[in-house]
Amino acid sequence: MSKVVTNQIKKSISELVGRTPLLEIVNYEKENQLDAEIIGKLEYLNPANSVKDRIAKAMLEEAENRGVLKKGTTILETTSGNTGIGLAAMAASKGYKLRVYMQDGVSEERTKVIKAYGAEVIPFSNVPELVQTLEETDGDFVAVINVFKKSVAEKEENVVFLNQLENEANPQIHFETTGPEIWEDTAGQVDILVAAVGTGGTISGTGAYLKSKNPNVLVVGVEPGMASIATLENPDITEITGVHRFSDIGDERVPANVNSNVIDEIIEVETSEAYNAARAVAKSDGILVGISSGAAIWAATQLAKRPENRGKRIVTILPDTGLRYLSTDLF
Ligand code: PMP
């Protein structure tokens, strides 16, 4: 029997990236007596369960097109987890080797998942130069990346360092996919975008697209409050994984992919508030999301309570799944 050709049967997980649904968290809105809509973009429904699948696919394809990624090349990336997981899944499906350098202390699920996809995980503590730089600069990731280039990436042959902090394919893929998806699925009726800022790729690309369609869209970044940043004196503070603080640090510490022209406002969220919001939406609307999603929902809640935002539509990026935090005290 000859088989009917259908494009509904995919041949690679890269075909499953994006086109994530929007969900209005109606029960949460009611419980909190909100007069604005909070709509989550469920990025955990990507094939490797986070928003980072988008940039994993985009950065790999960009490196292939540039000719620096071929069979036998080892891909290198530094990540707090989700980018490593997305890349590990894509690298497995495309047949590439991947080595992920991860900061010590991120949830153990992340390491396990990356290894399950067949990639290698190197803790930062195996590379003394990285730990030393983190300590000396009190967590300056831009400085760490520069040291990584010199002490790891440039010392090896046949490797490609994707570098999500500086790789233009990162914001670009959000400009090409995340933004248009939100625009289409809301029929152009979106007033506010809320996104947590890590590399800045999500907010910069998505925000720039939405503003190109309607300059009045308000783009709000979410960053950790001062009490939620681990320091040399207080190393045990629980942080919002994947999210960084940029507003009151020197320009040289802000990653190239944070486009501050696109960001209209920053809302600070403490880890405890992020936890509360993530716990609340699991019970109210049945969505199990991670800490940065909780932070984004908490920020969206503050916006929804402002009188000037009555009746407005707030689209909130929910970057990853709560299943990635079962070893932590989130749930
Ligand atoms: N939340 C989580 C859980 C993340 O891993 C990241 C990426 N570091 C972000 C939010 C922020 O996304 P972006 O890097 O695009 O700013």
py3Dmol code that shows the C-alpha trace and the ligand (Angstrom):
import py3Dmol

protein = """\
ATOM      1  CA  MET A   1       0.000   0.000   0.000  1.00  0.00           C
ATOM      2  CA  SER A   2       1.439   3.386  -0.880  1.00  0.00           C
ATOM      3  CA  LYS A   3       1.639   5.794   2.018  1.00  0.00           C
ATOM      4  CA  VAL A   4      -0.247   9.070   1.922  1.00  0.00           C
ATOM      5  CA  VAL A   5       2.197  11.969   2.165  1.00  0.00           C
ATOM      6  CA  THR A   6       1.313  14.243   5.075  1.00  0.00           C
ATOM      7  CA  ASN A   7       3.281  17.092   6.573  1.00  0.00           C
ATOM      8  CA  GLN A   8       1.757  16.262   9.956  1.00  0.00           C
ATOM      9  CA  ILE A   9       4.368  13.560  10.545  1.00  0.00           C
ATOM     10  CA  LYS A  10       7.572  15.364  11.498  1.00  0.00           C
ATOM     11  CA  LYS A  11      11.049  13.970  10.929  1.00  0.00           C
ATOM     12  CA  SER A  12      13.009  16.071  13.404  1.00  0.00           C
ATOM     13  CA  ILE A  13      12.310  17.707  16.760  1.00  0.00           C
ATOM     14  CA  SER A  14      13.501  20.983  15.227  1.00  0.00           C
ATOM     15  CA  GLU A  15      10.174  21.022  13.358  1.00  0.00           C
ATOM     16  CA  LEU A  16       8.374  21.038  16.717  1.00  0.00           C
ATOM     17  CA  VAL A  17       9.914  24.259  18.014  1.00  0.00           C
ATOM     18  CA  GLY A  18       7.672  27.292  18.507  1.00  0.00           C
ATOM     19  CA  ARG A  19       3.991  27.925  17.778  1.00  0.00           C
ATOM     20  CA  THR A  20       3.370  27.595  21.501  1.00  0.00           C
ATOM     21  CA  PRO A  21      -0.145  28.418  22.675  1.00  0.00           C
ATOM     22  CA  LEU A  22      -1.418  31.412  24.618  1.00  0.00           C
ATOM     23  CA  LEU A  23      -3.431  30.675  27.756  1.00  0.00           C
ATOM     24  CA  GLU A  24      -5.351  33.277  29.727  1.00  0.00           C
ATOM     25  CA  ILE A  25      -5.067  32.357  33.415  1.00  0.00           C
ATOM     26  CA  VAL A  26      -8.714  33.133  34.058  1.00  0.00           C
ATOM     27  CA  ASN A  27      -9.028  31.479  37.478  1.00  0.00           C
ATOM     28  CA  TYR A  28      -5.932  33.269  38.770  1.00  0.00           C
ATOM     29  CA  GLU A  29      -7.340  36.578  37.474  1.00  0.00           C
ATOM     30  CA  LYS A  30     -10.590  35.958  39.348  1.00  0.00           C
ATOM     31  CA  GLU A  31      -8.897  34.912  42.578  1.00  0.00           C
ATOM     32  CA  ASN A  32      -6.798  38.070  42.512  1.00  0.00           C
ATOM     33  CA  GLN A  33      -9.706  40.286  41.383  1.00  0.00           C
ATOM     34  CA  LEU A  34      -7.770  41.542  38.387  1.00  0.00           C
ATOM     35  CA  ASP A  35      -9.441  43.741  35.804  1.00  0.00           C
ATOM     36  CA  ALA A  36      -6.807  43.115  33.140  1.00  0.00           C
ATOM     37  CA  GLU A  37      -6.126  39.917  31.203  1.00  0.00           C
ATOM     38  CA  ILE A  38      -2.975  37.945  31.970  1.00  0.00           C
ATOM     39  CA  ILE A  39      -2.120  35.643  29.105  1.00  0.00           C
ATOM     40  CA  GLY A  40       0.750  33.195  29.417  1.00  0.00           C
ATOM     41  CA  LYS A  41       2.771  32.077  26.404  1.00  0.00           C
ATOM     42  CA  LEU A  42       3.458  28.468  27.299  1.00  0.00           C
ATOM     43  CA  GLU A  43       7.059  28.014  26.233  1.00  0.00           C
ATOM     44  CA  TYR A  44       7.351  24.792  28.222  1.00  0.00           C
ATOM     45  CA  LEU A  45       5.414  23.141  25.402  1.00  0.00           C
ATOM     46  CA  ASN A  46       8.488  23.324  23.163  1.00  0.00           C
ATOM     47  CA  PRO A  47      10.037  19.878  22.481  1.00  0.00           C
ATOM     48  CA  ALA A  48      12.716  20.148  25.183  1.00  0.00           C
ATOM     49  CA  ASN A  49      10.369  22.112  27.449  1.00  0.00           C
ATOM     50  CA  SER A  50      11.679  25.671  27.392  1.00  0.00           C
ATOM     51  CA  VAL A  51      11.828  28.921  25.427  1.00  0.00           C
ATOM     52  CA  LYS A  52      15.495  28.127  24.778  1.00  0.00           C
ATOM     53  CA  ASP A  53      14.616  25.493  22.157  1.00  0.00           C
ATOM     54  CA  ARG A  54      14.017  28.429  19.839  1.00  0.00           C
ATOM     55  CA  ILE A  55      17.542  29.813  20.149  1.00  0.00           C
ATOM     56  CA  ALA A  56      19.102  26.336  20.230  1.00  0.00           C
ATOM     57  CA  LYS A  57      17.640  25.625  16.809  1.00  0.00           C
ATOM     58  CA  ALA A  58      18.437  29.100  15.494  1.00  0.00           C
ATOM     59  CA  MET A  59      22.052  29.205  16.703  1.00  0.00           C
ATOM     60  CA  LEU A  60      22.781  25.729  15.302  1.00  0.00           C
ATOM     61  CA  GLU A  61      21.293  26.564  11.926  1.00  0.00           C
ATOM     62  CA  GLU A  62      23.143  29.885  11.822  1.00  0.00           C
ATOM     63  CA  ALA A  63      26.461  28.120  12.587  1.00  0.00           C
ATOM     64  CA  GLU A  64      25.726  25.514   9.904  1.00  0.00           C
ATOM     65  CA  ASN A  65      24.946  28.224   7.373  1.00  0.00           C
ATOM     66  CA  ARG A  66      28.142  30.079   8.268  1.00  0.00           C
ATOM     67  CA  GLY A  67      30.089  26.859   7.654  1.00  0.00           C
ATOM     68  CA  VAL A  68      31.606  26.694  11.161  1.00  0.00           C
ATOM     69  CA  LEU A  69      29.507  23.725  12.260  1.00  0.00           C
ATOM     70  CA  LYS A  70      30.044  20.455  10.412  1.00  0.00           C
ATOM     71  CA  LYS A  71      29.909  16.785  11.310  1.00  0.00           C
ATOM     72  CA  GLY A  72      32.677  16.180  13.864  1.00  0.00           C
ATOM     73  CA  THR A  73      32.651  19.732  15.273  1.00  0.00           C
ATOM     74  CA  THR A  74      32.063  19.916  19.030  1.00  0.00           C
ATOM     75  CA  ILE A  75      29.554  22.571  20.074  1.00  0.00           C
ATOM     76  CA  LEU A  76      30.409  24.513  23.249  1.00  0.00           C
ATOM     77  CA  GLU A  77      28.001  26.614  25.303  1.00  0.00           C
ATOM     78  CA  THR A  78      27.875  28.219  28.737  1.00  0.00           C
ATOM     79  CA  THR A  79      24.414  28.138  30.288  1.00  0.00           C
ATOM     80  CA  SER A  80      22.402  28.007  33.479  1.00  0.00           C
ATOM     81  CA  GLY A  81      20.531  25.060  32.029  1.00  0.00           C
ATOM     82  CA  ASN A  82      17.725  25.585  29.553  1.00  0.00           C
ATOM     83  CA  THR A  83      19.935  26.564  26.616  1.00  0.00           C
ATOM     84  CA  GLY A  84      22.056  23.500  27.341  1.00  0.00           C
ATOM     85  CA  ILE A  85      18.991  21.280  27.391  1.00  0.00           C
ATOM     86  CA  GLY A  86      17.591  22.709  24.153  1.00  0.00           C
ATOM     87  CA  LEU A  87      20.971  22.392  22.452  1.00  0.00           C
ATOM     88  CA  ALA A  88      21.461  18.856  23.764  1.00  0.00           C
ATOM     89  CA  ALA A  89      18.158  17.749  22.256  1.00  0.00           C
ATOM     90  CA  MET A  90      18.861  19.468  18.910  1.00  0.00           C
ATOM     91  CA  ALA A  91      22.473  18.250  18.815  1.00  0.00           C
ATOM     92  CA  ALA A  92      21.271  14.684  19.442  1.00  0.00           C
ATOM     93  CA  SER A  93      18.757  14.899  16.619  1.00  0.00           C
ATOM     94  CA  LYS A  94      21.307  16.424  14.212  1.00  0.00           C
ATOM     95  CA  GLY A  95      24.186  14.138  15.251  1.00  0.00           C
ATOM     96  CA  TYR A  96      26.535  16.744  16.790  1.00  0.00           C
ATOM     97  CA  LYS A  97      28.679  16.500  19.902  1.00  0.00           C
ATOM     98  CA  LEU A  98      27.908  19.072  22.595  1.00  0.00           C
ATOM     99  CA  ARG A  99      29.811  20.150  25.697  1.00  0.00           C
ATOM    100  CA  VAL A 100      27.909  22.318  28.150  1.00  0.00           C
ATOM    101  CA  TYR A 101      29.639  24.403  30.835  1.00  0.00           C
ATOM    102  CA  MET A 102      27.269  25.002  33.706  1.00  0.00           C
ATOM    103  CA  GLN A 103      27.468  27.108  36.812  1.00  0.00           C
ATOM    104  CA  ASP A 104      27.566  25.062  39.987  1.00  0.00           C
ATOM    105  CA  GLY A 105      24.367  25.016  42.015  1.00  0.00           C
ATOM    106  CA  VAL A 106      21.692  24.926  39.280  1.00  0.00           C
ATOM    107  CA  SER A 107      19.017  22.269  39.803  1.00  0.00           C
ATOM    108  CA  GLU A 108      20.253  18.707  39.356  1.00  0.00           C
ATOM    109  CA  GLU A 109      17.477  17.878  36.858  1.00  0.00           C
ATOM    110  CA  ARG A 110      19.254  20.114  34.378  1.00  0.00           C
ATOM    111  CA  THR A 111      22.510  18.175  34.470  1.00  0.00           C
ATOM    112  CA  LYS A 112      20.665  14.861  34.295  1.00  0.00           C
ATOM    113  CA  VAL A 113      18.540  15.895  31.332  1.00  0.00           C
ATOM    114  CA  ILE A 114      21.518  17.209  29.352  1.00  0.00           C
ATOM    115  CA  LYS A 115      23.396  13.963  29.966  1.00  0.00           C
ATOM    116  CA  ALA A 116      20.320  11.929  29.030  1.00  0.00           C
ATOM    117  CA  TYR A 117      20.438  13.554  25.574  1.00  0.00           C
ATOM    118  CA  GLY A 118      24.044  12.366  25.297  1.00  0.00           C
ATOM    119  CA  ALA A 119      25.873  15.649  25.866  1.00  0.00           C
ATOM    120  CA  GLU A 120      28.736  16.286  28.248  1.00  0.00           C
ATOM    121  CA  VAL A 121      28.354  18.592  31.272  1.00  0.00           C
ATOM    122  CA  ILE A 122      31.343  20.391  32.775  1.00  0.00           C
ATOM    123  CA  PRO A 123      30.765  22.294  36.020  1.00  0.00           C
ATOM    124  CA  PHE A 124      32.325  25.760  36.139  1.00  0.00           C
ATOM    125  CA  SER A 125      34.317  24.531  39.156  1.00  0.00           C
ATOM    126  CA  ASN A 126      36.344  22.311  36.773  1.00  0.00           C
ATOM    127  CA  VAL A 127      37.656  25.458  35.093  1.00  0.00           C
ATOM    128  CA  PRO A 128      39.373  27.502  37.834  1.00  0.00           C
ATOM    129  CA  GLU A 129      39.590  30.626  35.633  1.00  0.00           C
ATOM    130  CA  LEU A 130      35.781  30.798  35.412  1.00  0.00           C
ATOM    131  CA  VAL A 131      35.243  30.449  39.149  1.00  0.00           C
ATOM    132  CA  GLN A 132      37.966  32.996  39.847  1.00  0.00           C
ATOM    133  CA  THR A 133      36.380  35.506  37.450  1.00  0.00           C
ATOM    134  CA  LEU A 134      32.915  34.984  38.945  1.00  0.00           C
ATOM    135  CA  GLU A 135      34.351  35.617  42.411  1.00  0.00           C
ATOM    136  CA  GLU A 136      36.508  38.579  41.480  1.00  0.00           C
ATOM    137  CA  THR A 137      33.703  40.336  39.603  1.00  0.00           C
ATOM    138  CA  ASP A 138      30.863  39.287  41.922  1.00  0.00           C
ATOM    139  CA  GLY A 139      29.014  37.421  39.168  1.00  0.00           C
ATOM    140  CA  ASP A 140      29.788  39.380  35.997  1.00  0.00           C
ATOM    141  CA  PHE A 141      28.719  37.018  33.205  1.00  0.00           C
ATOM    142  CA  VAL A 142      30.118  39.153  30.425  1.00  0.00           C
ATOM    143  CA  ALA A 143      33.552  38.910  32.069  1.00  0.00           C
ATOM    144  CA  VAL A 144      33.109  35.141  32.475  1.00  0.00           C
ATOM    145  CA  ILE A 145      32.311  34.760  28.769  1.00  0.00           C
ATOM    146  CA  ASN A 146      35.438  36.689  27.809  1.00  0.00           C
ATOM    147  CA  VAL A 147      37.547  34.447  30.047  1.00  0.00           C
ATOM    148  CA  PHE A 148      35.793  31.364  28.644  1.00  0.00           C
ATOM    149  CA  LYS A 149      36.723  32.388  25.098  1.00  0.00           C
ATOM    150  CA  LYS A 150      40.412  32.715  26.006  1.00  0.00           C
ATOM    151  CA  SER A 151      40.857  29.860  28.444  1.00  0.00           C
ATOM    152  CA  VAL A 152      38.619  27.243  26.776  1.00  0.00           C
ATOM    153  CA  ALA A 153      37.139  27.963  23.347  1.00  0.00           C
ATOM    154  CA  GLU A 154      40.203  29.492  21.655  1.00  0.00           C
ATOM    155  CA  LYS A 155      42.503  26.765  22.954  1.00  0.00           C
ATOM    156  CA  GLU A 156      40.713  23.948  21.126  1.00  0.00           C
ATOM    157  CA  GLU A 157      40.476  22.947  17.482  1.00  0.00           C
ATOM    158  CA  ASN A 158      37.284  21.872  15.804  1.00  0.00           C
ATOM    159  CA  VAL A 159      34.914  23.509  18.282  1.00  0.00           C
ATOM    160  CA  VAL A 160      32.286  26.205  17.916  1.00  0.00           C
ATOM    161  CA  PHE A 161      31.274  28.379  20.887  1.00  0.00           C
ATOM    162  CA  LEU A 162      27.696  29.507  20.275  1.00  0.00           C
ATOM    163  CA  ASN A 163      27.662  32.192  23.008  1.00  0.00           C
ATOM    164  CA  GLN A 164      23.993  33.009  23.592  1.00  0.00           C
ATOM    165  CA  LEU A 165      24.944  36.264  25.352  1.00  0.00           C
ATOM    166  CA  GLU A 166      26.310  37.769  22.143  1.00  0.00           C
ATOM    167  CA  ASN A 167      24.938  35.599  19.323  1.00  0.00           C
ATOM    168  CA  GLU A 168      22.602  37.742  17.191  1.00  0.00           C
ATOM    169  CA  ALA A 169      20.591  34.675  16.210  1.00  0.00           C
ATOM    170  CA  ASN A 170      19.226  34.749  19.792  1.00  0.00           C
ATOM    171  CA  PRO A 171      17.131  37.961  19.672  1.00  0.00           C
ATOM    172  CA  GLN A 172      16.612  37.478  15.926  1.00  0.00           C
ATOM    173  CA  ILE A 173      14.671  34.209  16.302  1.00  0.00           C
ATOM    174  CA  HIS A 174      12.355  35.878  18.819  1.00  0.00           C
ATOM    175  CA  PHE A 175      11.842  38.728  16.330  1.00  0.00           C
ATOM    176  CA  GLU A 176      11.027  36.149  13.648  1.00  0.00           C
ATOM    177  CA  THR A 177       8.893  33.721  15.660  1.00  0.00           C
ATOM    178  CA  THR A 178       7.880  34.608  19.257  1.00  0.00           C
ATOM    179  CA  GLY A 179       6.801  38.155  18.355  1.00  0.00           C
ATOM    180  CA  PRO A 180       4.799  37.242  15.225  1.00  0.00           C
ATOM    181  CA  GLU A 181       3.118  34.315  17.040  1.00  0.00           C
ATOM    182  CA  ILE A 182       1.892  36.660  19.793  1.00  0.00           C
ATOM    183  CA  TRP A 183       0.769  39.263  17.255  1.00  0.00           C
ATOM    184  CA  GLU A 184      -1.164  36.720  15.191  1.00  0.00           C
ATOM    185  CA  ASP A 185      -2.694  34.817  18.097  1.00  0.00           C
ATOM    186  CA  THR A 186      -3.985  38.022  19.725  1.00  0.00           C
ATOM    187  CA  ALA A 187      -5.134  39.429  16.370  1.00  0.00           C
ATOM    188  CA  GLY A 188      -2.835  42.382  17.063  1.00  0.00           C
ATOM    189  CA  GLN A 189      -4.582  43.155  20.347  1.00  0.00           C
ATOM    190  CA  VAL A 190      -1.785  43.148  22.862  1.00  0.00           C
ATOM    191  CA  ASP A 191      -1.077  46.056  25.191  1.00  0.00           C
ATOM    192  CA  ILE A 192       1.790  44.880  27.378  1.00  0.00           C
ATOM    193  CA  LEU A 193       4.570  42.278  27.029  1.00  0.00           C
ATOM    194  CA  VAL A 194       6.201  40.950  30.196  1.00  0.00           C
ATOM    195  CA  ALA A 195       9.377  38.852  30.069  1.00  0.00           C
ATOM    196  CA  ALA A 196      12.136  37.962  32.493  1.00  0.00           C
ATOM    197  CA  VAL A 197      15.610  38.985  31.344  1.00  0.00           C
ATOM    198  CA  GLY A 198      18.525  36.567  31.214  1.00  0.00           C
ATOM    199  CA  THR A 199      20.533  36.966  28.017  1.00  0.00           C
ATOM    200  CA  GLY A 200      17.886  39.501  26.976  1.00  0.00           C
ATOM    201  CA  GLY A 201      17.161  37.630  23.737  1.00  0.00           C
ATOM    202  CA  THR A 202      13.492  36.949  24.456  1.00  0.00           C
ATOM    203  CA  ILE A 203      12.485  40.456  25.502  1.00  0.00           C
ATOM    204  CA  SER A 204      14.655  42.262  22.938  1.00  0.00           C
ATOM    205  CA  GLY A 205      13.506  40.239  19.913  1.00  0.00           C
ATOM    206  CA  THR A 206       9.862  39.790  20.891  1.00  0.00           C
ATOM    207  CA  GLY A 207       9.547  43.366  22.150  1.00  0.00           C
ATOM    208  CA  ALA A 208      11.141  44.822  19.021  1.00  0.00           C
ATOM    209  CA  TYR A 209       8.735  42.890  16.783  1.00  0.00           C
ATOM    210  CA  LEU A 210       5.630  43.903  18.729  1.00  0.00           C
ATOM    211  CA  LYS A 211       6.769  47.542  18.743  1.00  0.00           C
ATOM    212  CA  SER A 212       7.373  47.371  14.986  1.00  0.00           C
ATOM    213  CA  LYS A 213       3.687  46.460  14.614  1.00  0.00           C
ATOM    214  CA  ASN A 214       2.443  48.880  17.282  1.00  0.00           C
ATOM    215  CA  PRO A 215       4.859  51.343  18.913  1.00  0.00           C
ATOM    216  CA  ASN A 216       2.458  51.716  21.856  1.00  0.00           C
ATOM    217  CA  VAL A 217       2.997  48.169  23.126  1.00  0.00           C
ATOM    218  CA  LEU A 218       4.574  48.529  26.580  1.00  0.00           C
ATOM    219  CA  VAL A 219       7.546  46.177  27.067  1.00  0.00           C
ATOM    220  CA  VAL A 220       8.262  45.302  30.688  1.00  0.00           C
ATOM    221  CA  GLY A 221      11.374  43.435  31.807  1.00  0.00           C
ATOM    222  CA  VAL A 222      11.495  41.399  35.001  1.00  0.00           C
ATOM    223  CA  GLU A 223      14.634  41.260  37.067  1.00  0.00           C
ATOM    224  CA  PRO A 224      15.496  39.907  40.511  1.00  0.00           C
ATOM    225  CA  GLY A 225      15.241  42.264  43.471  1.00  0.00           C
ATOM    226  CA  MET A 226      18.357  43.002  45.527  1.00  0.00           C
ATOM    227  CA  ALA A 227      17.345  40.498  48.221  1.00  0.00           C
ATOM    228  CA  SER A 228      17.351  37.699  45.617  1.00  0.00           C
ATOM    229  CA  ILE A 229      20.923  37.987  44.361  1.00  0.00           C
ATOM    230  CA  ALA A 230      23.522  35.661  45.856  1.00  0.00           C
ATOM    231  CA  THR A 231      26.696  37.485  46.860  1.00  0.00           C
ATOM    232  CA  LEU A 232      30.049  36.508  48.308  1.00  0.00           C
ATOM    233  CA  GLU A 233      28.681  37.386  51.764  1.00  0.00           C
ATOM    234  CA  ASN A 234      25.331  35.630  51.179  1.00  0.00           C
ATOM    235  CA  PRO A 235      26.026  32.758  48.782  1.00  0.00           C
ATOM    236  CA  ASP A 236      23.007  30.703  49.914  1.00  0.00           C
ATOM    237  CA  ILE A 237      20.292  33.076  48.663  1.00  0.00           C
ATOM    238  CA  THR A 238      17.928  31.229  46.288  1.00  0.00           C
ATOM    239  CA  GLU A 239      18.017  33.012  42.946  1.00  0.00           C
ATOM    240  CA  ILE A 240      15.540  33.114  40.080  1.00  0.00           C
ATOM    241  CA  THR A 241      17.282  30.660  37.762  1.00  0.00           C
ATOM    242  CA  GLY A 242      18.241  32.019  34.353  1.00  0.00           C
ATOM    243  CA  VAL A 243      17.426  35.638  35.193  1.00  0.00           C
ATOM    244  CA  HIS A 244      19.867  38.459  35.932  1.00  0.00           C
ATOM    245  CA  ARG A 245      19.840  42.008  37.220  1.00  0.00           C
ATOM    246  CA  PHE A 246      20.960  44.688  34.771  1.00  0.00           C
ATOM    247  CA  SER A 247      19.471  48.008  35.742  1.00  0.00           C
ATOM    248  CA  ASP A 248      22.028  49.381  38.172  1.00  0.00           C
ATOM    249  CA  ILE A 249      25.234  47.743  36.984  1.00  0.00           C
ATOM    250  CA  GLY A 250      27.834  49.150  34.599  1.00  0.00           C
ATOM    251  CA  ASP A 251      27.054  49.037  30.863  1.00  0.00           C
ATOM    252  CA  GLU A 252      30.054  46.781  30.314  1.00  0.00           C
ATOM    253  CA  ARG A 253      28.303  44.105  32.404  1.00  0.00           C
ATOM    254  CA  VAL A 254      25.117  44.101  30.336  1.00  0.00           C
ATOM    255  CA  PRO A 255      25.079  41.357  27.658  1.00  0.00           C
ATOM    256  CA  ALA A 256      25.061  42.520  24.041  1.00  0.00           C
ATOM    257  CA  ASN A 257      21.670  40.858  23.517  1.00  0.00           C
ATOM    258  CA  VAL A 258      19.897  43.108  26.026  1.00  0.00           C
ATOM    259  CA  ASN A 259      18.469  45.930  23.909  1.00  0.00           C
ATOM    260  CA  SER A 260      17.562  48.548  26.486  1.00  0.00           C
ATOM    261  CA  ASN A 261      15.888  50.722  23.824  1.00  0.00           C
ATOM    262  CA  VAL A 262      13.116  48.134  23.610  1.00  0.00           C
ATOM    263  CA  ILE A 263      12.509  47.866  27.378  1.00  0.00           C
ATOM    264  CA  ASP A 264      10.145  50.546  28.720  1.00  0.00           C
ATOM    265  CA  GLU A 265      10.068  49.516  32.354  1.00  0.00           C
ATOM    266  CA  ILE A 266      11.718  47.084  34.744  1.00  0.00           C
ATOM    267  CA  ILE A 267       9.822  45.414  37.574  1.00  0.00           C
ATOM    268  CA  GLU A 268      11.846  43.848  40.368  1.00  0.00           C
ATOM    269  CA  VAL A 269      10.637  40.553  41.767  1.00  0.00           C
ATOM    270  CA  GLU A 270      11.975  38.680  44.788  1.00  0.00           C
ATOM    271  CA  THR A 271      12.384  34.906  44.643  1.00  0.00           C
ATOM    272  CA  SER A 272       9.694  34.402  47.317  1.00  0.00           C
ATOM    273  CA  GLU A 273       7.164  36.345  45.212  1.00  0.00           C
ATOM    274  CA  ALA A 274       8.100  34.320  42.131  1.00  0.00           C
ATOM    275  CA  TYR A 275       7.599  31.093  44.110  1.00  0.00           C
ATOM    276  CA  ASN A 276       4.188  32.249  45.334  1.00  0.00           C
ATOM    277  CA  ALA A 277       2.956  33.065  41.833  1.00  0.00           C
ATOM    278  CA  ALA A 278       4.254  29.775  40.352  1.00  0.00           C
ATOM    279  CA  ARG A 279       2.560  27.856  43.182  1.00  0.00           C
ATOM    280  CA  ALA A 280      -0.668  29.830  42.735  1.00  0.00           C
ATOM    281  CA  VAL A 281      -1.111  29.182  38.984  1.00  0.00           C
ATOM    282  CA  ALA A 282      -0.404  25.472  39.393  1.00  0.00           C
ATOM    283  CA  LYS A 283      -3.427  25.296  41.732  1.00  0.00           C
ATOM    284  CA  SER A 284      -5.671  27.837  40.005  1.00  0.00           C
ATOM    285  CA  ASP A 285      -5.187  27.047  36.329  1.00  0.00           C
ATOM    286  CA  GLY A 286      -3.298  23.752  36.228  1.00  0.00           C
ATOM    287  CA  ILE A 287      -0.082  25.047  34.711  1.00  0.00           C
ATOM    288  CA  LEU A 288       3.186  23.901  36.260  1.00  0.00           C
ATOM    289  CA  VAL A 289       5.853  26.494  35.513  1.00  0.00           C
ATOM    290  CA  GLY A 290       9.351  27.391  36.705  1.00  0.00           C
ATOM    291  CA  ILE A 291      10.604  30.199  38.929  1.00  0.00           C
ATOM    292  CA  SER A 292      11.165  32.808  36.211  1.00  0.00           C
ATOM    293  CA  SER A 293       7.609  32.174  34.943  1.00  0.00           C
ATOM    294  CA  GLY A 294       6.410  32.800  38.484  1.00  0.00           C
ATOM    295  CA  ALA A 295       8.412  36.038  38.505  1.00  0.00           C
ATOM    296  CA  ALA A 296       6.834  37.126  35.208  1.00  0.00           C
ATOM    297  CA  ILE A 297       3.318  36.313  36.464  1.00  0.00           C
ATOM    298  CA  TRP A 298       3.945  38.233  39.674  1.00  0.00           C
ATOM    299  CA  ALA A 299       5.121  41.265  37.663  1.00  0.00           C
ATOM    300  CA  ALA A 300       2.087  40.939  35.358  1.00  0.00           C
ATOM    301  CA  THR A 301      -0.134  40.878  38.453  1.00  0.00           C
ATOM    302  CA  GLN A 302       1.310  44.194  39.657  1.00  0.00           C
ATOM    303  CA  LEU A 303       0.695  45.698  36.212  1.00  0.00           C
ATOM    304  CA  ALA A 304      -2.860  44.321  36.133  1.00  0.00           C
ATOM    305  CA  LYS A 305      -3.626  46.052  39.441  1.00  0.00           C
ATOM    306  CA  ARG A 306      -2.757  49.528  38.128  1.00  0.00           C
ATOM    307  CA  PRO A 307      -5.880  51.581  37.383  1.00  0.00           C
ATOM    308  CA  GLU A 308      -4.478  52.695  34.016  1.00  0.00           C
ATOM    309  CA  ASN A 309      -4.241  49.053  32.902  1.00  0.00           C
ATOM    310  CA  ARG A 310      -7.884  48.183  33.531  1.00  0.00           C
ATOM    311  CA  GLY A 311      -9.193  46.104  30.632  1.00  0.00           C
ATOM    312  CA  LYS A 312      -5.753  45.727  29.055  1.00  0.00           C
ATOM    313  CA  ARG A 313      -4.206  42.554  27.689  1.00  0.00           C
ATOM    314  CA  ILE A 314      -0.871  41.526  29.205  1.00  0.00           C
ATOM    315  CA  VAL A 315       1.055  38.770  27.429  1.00  0.00           C
ATOM    316  CA  THR A 316       3.575  37.097  29.706  1.00  0.00           C
ATOM    317  CA  ILE A 317       6.331  34.751  28.558  1.00  0.00           C
ATOM    318  CA  LEU A 318       6.443  31.575  30.681  1.00  0.00           C
ATOM    319  CA  PRO A 319       9.942  30.232  29.868  1.00  0.00           C
ATOM    320  CA  ASP A 320      10.015  26.733  31.347  1.00  0.00           C
ATOM    321  CA  THR A 321       8.302  23.888  33.186  1.00  0.00           C
ATOM    322  CA  GLY A 322       8.020  23.416  36.927  1.00  0.00           C
ATOM    323  CA  LEU A 323       9.180  19.826  36.414  1.00  0.00           C
ATOM    324  CA  ARG A 324      12.667  21.298  36.022  1.00  0.00           C
ATOM    325  CA  TYR A 325      12.581  22.352  39.704  1.00  0.00           C
ATOM    326  CA  LEU A 326      11.321  19.274  41.526  1.00  0.00           C
ATOM    327  CA  SER A 327      14.621  18.900  43.393  1.00  0.00           C
ATOM    328  CA  THR A 328      14.311  22.485  44.710  1.00  0.00           C
ATOM    329  CA  ASP A 329      11.870  23.764  47.326  1.00  0.00           C
ATOM    330  CA  LEU A 330       9.630  25.452  44.707  1.00  0.00           C
ATOM    331  CA  PHE A 331       6.926  22.776  45.074  1.00  0.00           C
TER     332      PHE A 331
END
"""
ligand_1 = """\
16
PMP
N 13.848 32.025 32.423
C 14.623 30.945 32.368
C 14.240 29.758 33.188
C 15.777 30.937 31.560
O 16.551 29.840 31.511
C 16.092 32.096 30.831
C 17.343 32.128 29.995
N 18.523 32.301 30.707
C 15.266 33.216 30.920
C 14.136 33.132 31.716
C 15.552 34.511 30.204
O 15.502 34.429 28.806
P 16.492 35.283 27.915
O 17.855 34.652 28.047
O 15.956 35.174 26.541
O 16.517 36.679 28.419
"""
view = py3Dmol.view(width=600, height=400)
view.addModel(protein, "pdb")
view.setStyle({"model": 0}, {"cartoon": {"style": "trace"}})
view.addModel(ligand_1, "xyz")
view.setStyle({"model": 1}, {"stick": {}})
view.zoomTo()
view.show()
